[in-house]
């Protein structure tokens, strides 16, 4: 399982969400940019950063908070995220 992260404009994010199949996508935004998170084996959108999920508790949700710990792997190109969701 992987966690995919996409960052761009809110308008681009809305287009991605509209064109996505039944994938569960978490949408976050601030005044400057939007962020999409998708947990899956393969991403349904392009230009994403992929992280290998080593351990998790709970499910990603559009409400509440999530703790994402990125463990840098020297000599590897991919980051690893450990998630803890209440």
N, C-alpha and C positions, 0 to 999 in steps of 0.2 A: 504494500500500500504506500502511496506517496501523497504528499501535500503539495499542491501547485499554487503559486502566488503570481498574480498578474497585477500590474500597476499601470494606470493611464487616466484618461479623462472620464468624467461621469457619463458623458454621452457615449463614448466607446464602450464603457462597462454595460450600459443599458442595452446596447446593440448585441453584445456578447450574450447577455442573459436571455434576451428575446430569441436568439438563434440557437441557444443550447437546447439539447433534448431534455429529458427528465432528470438531468444531472442536478445534484444538490450543490449550489454555489452560494457562498456567503459574500454579501456585498457590504463594504465599508467605505465611508467617504469622509473627507474633511473639506475645507474651503478650496483647496488647491488640486486635489487628486482623488481618485477612487482606487480601491483595492478589492480584488476578487480572490477568494480562497476556495479551492476545490480539493476534496479528498477522494482519490480514485486510483485505479491502476494506470490509467492513461488520461491525459488532459483532453478536454473537448475544445480548447481554444489555444491559440498560438502565442508565442513570445512570453512564455512563463518561466519562472524559476521553479525547479523541482527539488523537493526535499524528501528523503526517505524517512518514513515514520517507524521508529524503533519501538515505541511504547506509547500507549494512550489509555486514558480513562474517560468514559463518556462519549458524547457525540458533539460535533460542531453544531452551534446553534446561532440563530440571528439575534438572540437576546443573551444577556449575561456577559461573561468575560472568559477569555482563554489565556492560558500561560503557555507561550511557545519558547522553548529553549533551543537555540541553535548551537550545535556542537561542531566546531570547525574541525575538519579532517585534513591534516597536512598531507600533501601528496595526492589528494583526491579533488576532483573538480566539483563534486556535489556536496552541499551542506546536509546536515542531518538535524531534524527538529524533533524534540520530545514534547508531547502535548499533555497538559493536565487540564481537564475541563470539569467543572463542578457538576 
